[in-house]
Amino acid sequence: MSSLRDGKKLVRSPSGLRMVPENEAFYSPFSLDEPQWVPDKECPRCMQCDAKFDFIIRKHHCRRCGRCFCDKCCSKKVLLPRMCFVDPVRQCAECGLISQKEMEFYDKQLKVLMNGATFLVSWESSEKSEKTVCRLSNNHRSLFLDGENHYEVEFSRISSVQILTDGFTPGGGNSRATGMLILYGTTGKEEQQQLKLTATDDYNGNRKLSVTWLSAMHKVNVWLNALGLIYKQVASKLET
C-alpha cells in the first residue's frame, strides 16, 4: 500500500514538467490544481500595468493564477511545489510572493512533520498512554502513529489543533510546547474524536525533536489561516 501511495509519474503540461502522484486519490491536501489560462483574445493588455501587447511587448501567463502579463510584470520564476512543478515557473509578483512564503512551509515545517517525533499518545476513549512515533505521511494525507499498533489519522479530517504549552504560545518568550490536542472526524461516526500528544524523550533520551515537531504543527496552522486570508483578498481583486 505504501508504494501505491508514494508512486509518482512525470507529466508535461503547458506550464512545465510536473511530478505528480500516479493515483489522483493520493494527491497532497496542500496541492493546487493548475489554473485555466485567460484566453489570449481576452487580454489585449497587461492585467497589471495595462501595457498594450504587440510584437515587442509579448504576453505571458502566470502559472499560478493564469492571468496575462507583460514580461516586466511576470518575469520572475519561482518554485511552486503545491502544483508539483519540477522547476521554478513564471509567476506574477503577487503570486510569486505567496509561493515564496509557501516554500518556507514546505522546506521547514513539512519536513519536520514528515521526519516525525516521539510522544506519549492517549485517546479520548482510553486513559492509557502509549509511547508512539508520530509523523506526517509522504503524501501529506495522514498522520501515522506507530507504537504497539499502527494508527492513521487523515489530515483532511482534522478539524482542530490546540497546542498545549507551559504558559504561552510557541515563540512567546521562554515558553515551549508541551503537547497537543487534535480533534478529527472518522468515517461512519458523527462525533469528533480527540487525540492527545504529550512531548516525551525519544529512544535516545532526546525531547527536543518532539518539541520542534509540535512547534511545526503550530506554524502550519498559522500558515494555513494566513493563506486563507491571502486567497480571499486575491479572489476579491479578481472579481472587481
Solvent accessible surface area in square Angstrom, and as a share of the most:
residue,aa,sasa,rsa
1,M,146,0.65
2,S,73,0.47
3,S,95,0.61
4,L,89,0.44
5,R,52,0.19
6,D,52,0.27
7,G,17,0.16
8,K,106,0.45
9,K,94,0.40
10,L,100,0.50
11,V,45,0.26
12,R,189,0.69
13,S,22,0.14
14,P,114,0.72
15,S,10,0.07
16,G,22,0.21
17,L,56,0.28
18,R,30,0.11
19,M,83,0.37
20,V,4,0.02
21,P,8,0.05
22,E,100,0.45
23,N,58,0.30
24,E,144,0.64
25,A,62,0.48
26,F,28,0.12
27,Y,53,0.20
28,S,20,0.13
29,P,54,0.34
30,F,8,0.04
31,S,31,0.20
32,L,47,0.24
33,D,129,0.67
34,E,49,0.22
35,P,34,0.22
36,Q,168,0.75
37,W,84,0.29
38,V,34,0.19
39,P,63,0.40
40,D,81,0.42
41,K,180,0.76
42,E,110,0.49
43,C,4,0.03
44,P,86,0.54
45,R,108,0.39
46,C,4,0.02
47,M,89,0.40
48,Q,125,0.55
49,C,65,0.39
50,D,87,0.45
51,A,28,0.21
52,K,127,0.54
53,F,25,0.10
54,D,74,0.38
55,F,175,0.73
56,I,128,0.65
57,I,64,0.33
58,R,153,0.56
59,K,59,0.25
60,H,44,0.20
61,H,15,0.06
62,C,0,0.00
63,R,44,0.16
64,R,16,0.06
65,C,27,0.16
66,G,0,0.00
67,R,34,0.12
68,C,0,0.00
69,F,1,0.00
70,C,8,0.05
71,D,71,0.37
72,K,178,0.75
73,C,23,0.14
74,C,1,0.00
75,S,63,0.41
76,K,117,0.49
77,K,127,0.54
78,V,11,0.07
79,L,72,0.36
80,L,0,0.00
81,P,34,0.21
82,R,20,0.07
83,M,3,0.01
84,C,28,0.17
85,F,14,0.06
86,V,70,0.40
87,D,82,0.43
88,P,62,0.39
89,V,10,0.06
90,R,46,0.17
91,Q,2,0.01
92,C,4,0.02
93,A,85,0.66
94,E,62,0.28
95,C,6,0.04
96,G,5,0.05
97,L,100,0.50
98,I,8,0.04
99,S,0,0.00
100,Q,79,0.35
101,K,105,0.45
102,E,0,0.00
103,M,37,0.16
104,E,94,0.42
105,F,4,0.01
106,Y,31,0.12
107,D,69,0.36
108,K,114,0.48
109,Q,21,0.09
110,L,3,0.01
111,K,113,0.48
112,V,41,0.24
113,L,0,0.00
114,M,53,0.24
115,N,124,0.64
116,G,11,0.11
117,A,6,0.05
118,T,7,0.04
119,F,0,0.00
120,L,68,0.34
121,V,4,0.02
122,S,21,0.13
123,W,57,0.20
124,E,114,0.51
125,S,110,0.71
126,S,48,0.31
127,E,179,0.80
128,K,128,0.54
129,S,60,0.38
130,E,28,0.13
131,K,74,0.32
132,T,5,0.03
133,V,51,0.29
134,C,0,0.00
135,R,72,0.26
136,L,0,0.00
137,S,4,0.02
138,N,83,0.42
139,N,16,0.08
140,H,21,0.09
141,R,77,0.28
142,S,11,0.07
143,L,0,0.00
144,F,19,0.08
145,L,0,0.00
146,D,58,0.30
147,G,37,0.35
148,E,129,0.58
149,N,85,0.44
150,H,95,0.42
151,Y,85,0.32
152,E,73,0.33
153,V,4,0.02
154,E,77,0.35
155,F,26,0.11
156,S,79,0.51
157,R,94,0.34
158,I,30,0.15
159,S,77,0.50
160,S,47,0.31
161,V,33,0.19
162,Q,98,0.44
163,I,28,0.14
164,L,45,0.22
165,T,39,0.23
166,D,83,0.43
167,G,56,0.54
168,F,145,0.60
169,T,90,0.53
170,P,22,0.14
171,G,81,0.78
172,G,30,0.29
173,G,78,0.75
174,N,156,0.80
175,S,18,0.12
176,R,119,0.43
177,A,3,0.02
178,T,43,0.25
179,G,1,0.01
180,M,0,0.00
181,L,38,0.19
182,I,0,0.00
183,L,64,0.32
184,Y,16,0.06
185,G,12,0.12
186,T,42,0.25
187,T,112,0.65
188,G,83,0.80
189,K,126,0.53
190,E,176,0.79
191,E,137,0.61
192,Q,85,0.38
193,Q,44,0.20
194,Q,56,0.25
195,L,0,0.00
196,K,79,0.34
197,L,0,0.00
198,T,49,0.29
199,A,7,0.06
200,T,17,0.10
201,D,54,0.28
202,D,19,0.10
203,Y,158,0.60
204,N,139,0.71
205,G,54,0.51
206,N,63,0.32
207,R,100,0.36
208,K,149,0.63
209,L,94,0.47
210,S,2,0.01
211,V,32,0.18
212,T,55,0.32
213,W,1,0.00
214,L,0,0.00
215,S,26,0.17
216,A,3,0.02
217,M,1,0.01
218,H,42,0.19
219,K,99,0.42
220,V,1,0.00
221,N,42,0.21
222,V,82,0.47
223,W,35,0.12
224,L,65,0.32
225,N,106,0.54
226,A,46,0.36
227,L,13,0.06
228,G,32,0.30
229,L,110,0.55
230,I,42,0.21
231,Y,67,0.25
232,K,143,0.61
233,Q,111,0.49
234,V,16,0.09
235,A,45,0.35
236,S,55,0.36
237,K,123,0.52
238,L,90,0.45
239,E,147,0.66
240,T,148,0.86
